[in-house]
Structures are given as C-alpha cells and as structure tokens.
C-alpha cells in the first residue's frame, strides 16, 4: 500500500531541521501559550502555567510552592502551519497539576507537585491506494499524541530549588497497517523520560533581609532563575521494521531569566505594580547522524551549548537553537510579551502575546477586614482563585507565521 504522508515529512524537515530526521519531531513543539509569546521559552519561565511542565518538569516543583490546583486548556484547537490551509492539521493541549506543601513546621518549606498533560497533533485524513493504481481503497486518520505524567519537588531554602521528572507515553499513527506483505500495524508506541532542574535566587531579599519594612512600602524585587532539562530520554522508534528504527529527538536545554519589579505592601494589600522579565534559552539536539545512515545519541549533559555564546550573547550557531523572550506585567492583571526564535535551517521568526488575569483585581478587592473573623466564602474564592486568558502568535515566517494560540488557566493558590 502507498501512504500519502509526504507533507508530514516535508513539514518536519522545514520546521525542525536536523530533528526532521528523528522520529516524532512533534515533541519539539512548544505548547504553552504564555511561553510562545516569549519565543517558546518553557524551561526557565512561566512556572505558573501548568503546561510548562511539559518541557521542564521542575516547573511543577516550583509552582507547587504557590499553587494548590491549576488546569490549562486551549480555548480552541490551534491550526498548525496555517499557511498551508490544511483544516485537519491542528494541535490541542491540556494540562492539570496538583501541589501541596509539607507540614508548616518543616523549616525547609518543601512542596510536592503532581501533573498530567497531553499533546495531540492531528495529521488529517489520508488516502490508501494499492500498487495497481491511484484509485483509493480506504482512508485513515493520522495523529500523534504524548501523554505525560510528571512529578516535581520544590524546596525553599532562601534560594528555591526544584527538581522534576516526566514519563511520556508516545503514540504515532502514520499508516493504517503495514505493506501488503506485512501484517504489523503502522503505529509506533514508545516511552520516554524528561528530567529538569530549576533554581531561583531572590537577590533583593538577601540585600534587605535585615531591614524591617514599614507598614506601607514600595519594595523593589529582583530574581534570577536558571534551568536545565534533558528531554526525550529513551530508545528508538519504529513502525513496521525494527531494523529501520529512528531516534527520539533527545534534547538538552539551558536557560536563564531575570525578573525585576516593584511591589506595594500594606496591612490590607500586597500587589506587584510592575514586573519585567527577560529570558534566554539554548537547546541542542543530542542525535548524531552518521554518513552510513546510522545514528547515535551523544552529548549528555549539555551537548554543544556554549554558555557565553549561546546563553549570554544569545547567538544561534550550528545545531544550537536560541530562544529570546521579554514580558511586562502590570498590577498582576495585564501582561505583554515579545520574543524570537532562531534555529538551524534558517528557521527564524518573532513572537508576541498577552495575558489578562483576575489576580491583581482580586488582591485589590479582597482587602482583609480586621473587625471580623467570620468565614466569607466569596472572599475566600477571591483570595485563592485566579482565571487567566492568554493569546500568542508566531510572526515573520512564511511557514509558521500566523500560527495562533489561545488558552484558559484556572488556578487555586495556597
């Protein structure tokens, strides 16, 4: 039988360069709407977005420090590669996390988070023909999915450190069955693992830790965060013939971010007036293709990432992809984002996005009243529930340009 899957492989080669020669390159698609507004940076930023654990499971340990329960979903399916006008080529994403703190008398302030996320890439309906001619004899629906089960641990020791791991169940259906001589289904199933580390340093807390703040004050803050992930650890992927197996897109990522702003604190309100974030991320595919057609994994832990050139100067070169991002948040209510992506194969585009959140408004409305201790369910919900809507899009590229993402996030904070 002939499977008309050529568009899939063309898209993979154009979008992912060297990764186009690996199996299941859809695992490299950035799914977080908030991260996609900042060039797709997911390892070091956006710990408050549940889908950020899909690239760095340590984000789950970090977010469990503040979030009790959080869920994220696309408000509608994302049309993938809209320039090709293929209505049945789309992405959907869903994430949920639960975080809990260990007993309050634990001085290390440990929190644990558990999460589940799912990425679904619909490849469309394909025509099956025989060797005898082009007449269709059947159709089948192609798709690829990744079901991810994550766990993260966060420890606040002044410096907050988080570790996380994800186990992925990956399914890739690219054909209905094997060839006319083969009875094996043309579906691949494989397991993979991610590991991630995250560290956040509250610089201003150290500078002013011995100073007692007045009852009403404007307080500056400055945090530095660094991150490392190793994604898609596992074996190989094959559909019909194990001797023709391809590698998983094993990837190393390093990132850093700086976050600065001003908070207003009083007896009745505690709100960030403005938060500015700049972030950088470098990634390297750890798959080496040999001249004889064979391949092998190499380069653990950092691959060919150069700390100065790729992370500090944010220069992309060789097989190193660089993501750059900036965001400005106002009153914990409105966030504006800009970013860029620069990878191999001349794949370069810019990104933009925004978020509207109820968090800042809730903080202002929910002013505590010292005259009463009665439980107020409305006030309780206002003080713990946050609803966010985010939008982001890719711009400035003939293939990925015009790709738009929208989502909703519902979070309950500790």
N, C-alpha and C positions, 0 to 999 in steps of 0.2 A: 504494500500500500504506500501511497505517497501522502505525506502530511505537509500541508502548506503552512509551515511555520517560519518561512524566511523572514517576515517582518520582525519577529521576535529577536532573531539573531542580529539583524541589522540594527535594531534599537539598542541592543546590548553593546555592540561594538562602538556605536556612535556615542553612547552616553557614559560608558564605563571604561573605555579604552582597554587596557590590559585585562581588566576584570571581565570583559566580554568573552574571554577565552576560558573563564571559570564557569562552573555550574552555578545556578540560582543567583545571578547577579542582582536580582530584585532585593536581596538582603541589604544592599548598599543604599537603598532609597531612604532618605530622611523622612520620617513620618510625622514628627512633631510640628504642628502648625506654628507655634511660637518660635521654635528653633529655626524653621525655614525662613522666617523673617530676618534672621541673623546669619544668612549664608548656610544654614543647615547645621550649625554648631549644636551638638547634643551631648557631648561628653562632659563639658565643664559648665554649661549654663542651663537655666530652666529646670532646676530641681523641683519646682512647684508644678511642673507639667508631668502627669503620670506616664506619658509616652516617652519621656526622656530616658526611662529605664531600659528602653529597647536597644539603645546604643551603649549606655553606661549603667549597669545595674546598681552601682554605688550611689546613683542619684536616689534610689529607693531608701538607702540608709540615711541620706541627708534629709530627704523630705519627711521621713518618719519622725524627725525631731519636732516638726511643727504640725504635720497633717495627720489626722486620725483616719479619715477615709476620703478618697478622691477618685473620681472617674472622669474619663475623657473620651469623647466620641466625635467623629466628623459629623457636621450638621447635614452634609450631603456627600455623596461619592465624589472623589476627586478625579476629574478627567485627566488621564495620564497622556502626556505628549499630545496636547490638543491641536497642534499644528497639522497632525496627520488626519484629523477629523474622523477618528475611529470611535464611534459612540460606545462600543462594548469593550474598550480598553480603559479600565479605571482601577482606582485604589480605594480601599476602605480600611479604616483603622479603629481599634477600640482598646482602651486600657483602663485598668482599675487597680488601686493599691489600698492596702490597709496598714497603718502604722500604729505602734504602741510603744509607750515608754515603760521601762522597768521601774520598780518601786522608787518613789521620790527620795528615799533615804540613801539611794545609791549615788555616791558623790561623783561617779564617772558620768552620770547622766546618759545612760545607754538607751538607745531606741532601736527597735527592730521593725522592718517593713517586709510585707509580702505582696507580690503583684502578679497580675496576669495581663498579657497584651496579645493582640492578634493583628497581623498584617495580611490583607487579602489583595492579591493582584489578579484581576480578571483579564484574561488574554483574548477573550472573544470566542466566537464560534468558527470552527474550521471545517473545511470540506475534505472528505476522504475519497480518493479515487483508486483505481487499480492500474496495473501496468498496461492494461489493454487499451486505455483511452482516458480522456479527460472527464468522462461522464461521472458525476458524483454518485456514490453508492451509499454514503452516510455522512453525518456531521457529528462533531463532538465539541464540547466546551472545554477550552483550556484554561488553567488557572494555576496559581502558586500561592501557598499560604505558609505562614510561620506562626505557630502557637508557642508563646513564650511564658515560662514560669520562673519568676525572679524572687530573690531574697536579698535584703541588704541590712547592714548593721551600721549604725552611726554612734559615735562616742564624742561627747563634748568635754574636752579637757582644756578649755580655753581656745585651743585650736580644734575645730571639729573635723574628725577623720571618719571616713565612711568606706566600707568595702561591700561589694555585691557580686552576685553571680546569677546567671540566667541559663536555663536549659531550654533549648529550642527543639520543637518537633516540626520539621520542614517537609512539606509535600509539594511536589512539582508534577503537574499533569500536562504533558506536551503532546500526547497522542492517545488514541482510544485503546489500541492494542499494539502488539509488535508487528513485524512484517508478516507477509503471507506464510512464511516458513517458521515463524516464531509465535509462541502462544503466551509469552510474557507480556503483561500489561505495560504500556508505555508510561508508567508513573513511577517517580522516584520518591522514596521516603528515607529521610536521614535525620539523625540527631546531631546537634551542635551545642557548644557552650560558649558563653561570654564571661569574662571576668573584668572587674573595674575597681579603680581606686579614686578617691576624691579627698582633698584636704582644703579646708577653708580657714584663713587666718584673719581675724578681726583686728586689724592694725590699730585703729583708734582706741579700741578697748584697752589695749596694752599701754597706750600713751596716757590715757586718762583714768586708769583703773584705781588710782589712789585719790582721785578728786571726787568729792561729794557734790552731786549735781543739785542745783536749786529746784524748787518745786515746779517752776515753769522755765523751760530752757529750749533753745535750739541747739541740737547736738550734731556735729558732723560725724560721718562714719566712712570708713574705707576698708574694704575687704579684698583680699587676694585669694583666688582659688586656683588650684592646679588639679589636673586629672590625667589618668592613664587608663586605656582599655585595650583589651585583646579580644577581638570579636571573631566568631565563627570557627572556634576550635573544633576539629573533628576530622573525619577521614575523607572519603571521596564520595562522589555522587554518580550513579549510573542508572540507566533506564531499562535497557534490554540486555546489553552485553557488558559484563563486569570488566572485561579487558579494555573497554573504551571509556573508563571512568574519568571524570573531570574533578578538579579540586574544588573545595568550598572556597569562597572569597575571604580567606583569613586575613584580617587587617589589624594593624597596630595604630593606635591613635594617642596623641598627646595634645593637651590643651591648657590654656590659662585664661583667666579673666580678672579684671579689676572692676570693682563696684564701689562707687562713691556717691555720697549724697548728704542730705540734711534731714534730721528727724525733729519733730516738735513733740515735747513731752510735758504733760501736766498731770494734775491729780485726776482729771476727767478724760483726757485724750492722749493717745500715743499713736502718731501717724508719721510716715515718711513723706516729706513735702516733695522731694525730688530725688530720684535715683538714676545715675548714669552708669552704664555698663559697657565695657569694651572687652572683646573676647577674640582669641585666636585658636585655631586648631589645625594640626597637621596629621595626615594619615598616609600610611604606606601599605600597599597590598603585599602580603608576605608569600607570594606564589611565584616561583621561577619556572619559566618555560624554557626547555632545552631545545637545541637545534634538531634533535632526532624526534621531537614531538612529545617526549616525556616531560614530566614536571615534578617538582618537589617543593615542600614548604621550607622556608628559611627565614632568618632574620629576627627571631624572638630574642629580646623583648621589644626593641624599638625599631627594628628594620633599618632603613637608611635615613631615618629622620634626623636632621641636624638641628640641635637645639637653637643655635643662633640664627642660622639662615632661614629655617622654616618656621620657627615659633616666634622668635623675637623680631626679625626683619620681615617675617611672613612672606617669604619668597617661595613660589612653587617651582620645582625643577625635577627633571627625570620622572620617576614614578611617585613623587610626593605631591599630594593634593593639599591645598591650603584653603581654609575657610576663615573669613573675617566677619565680625559682627559688631554692631553698636545698637544700644537701646537707651531710651529716655523714658522714665516712668514719672508721672505727676500725681501726687496725692493718692498713691496706691489705687488709682482709678483708670487712668489712660496711659498706655504705653505705646510708643512709636519705635519701630525697628528698621534698620538698614543692614545690608550685608552683601557679601560677594563670595563666589565660589570660583576657584581656579584649579583645574586638573589637567591631566595629560590629554593628548589628542586634541588640543586647542579648545577643550570644553571650558568655557568661561561665561559666567552670567552674574547678574546682580539680583538682589532680593529686597523685598520690603514687606512690611506688615504692621499690624496694630492689635492691641488688646483693650477691651473695655471690661472693667471688673467692678463688682459691688463692694470690694473690701474697704476701700477708703471711705465710701459713703457710710457703710455700716459702722466704721470706727467713730465717725463724727456723730451719727445719730444715736449710737448706743453709749451715751455718756452715763457712767455709773452714778447712782443716787445713794449717797451715804446715809440718807434718812430711813431707808427701808432695806430689810433683808429678805423680803418675800420673793419667792421664785417667780420670775416673769418669763413665760415661755417665748414670747415674741422677742424679748431682749436676748434670751439665750440663743435663739436661732440667729439673730442679727450678729451676735458676737462670735459665732462659730462657723456659720455658713458663708461660703463665697461662691459666686457664679461668675464665670469669665467667658466671654466670646472673643475669639481671635481669628484674624484673617492674615494670610500671607500669600505672596506670589513670586514667581520667577520672571525675570525680565532680561531683554537684551540678548536673546539667543534664538536662532531660527528653529530649533527643535524643542527645547524645554520652555522657551518663552511663552508666557500666557498660562502656564500651569498655576492653578489657584487652589488654596487650601482654606477651609473654614471648619472651626470646631467649637464645641462647648465643653467646659470643665466645671464640675460641681465638686467642691471641697468642703470638708468639715475639719476645722483646725482644733488642736488641743486647747 
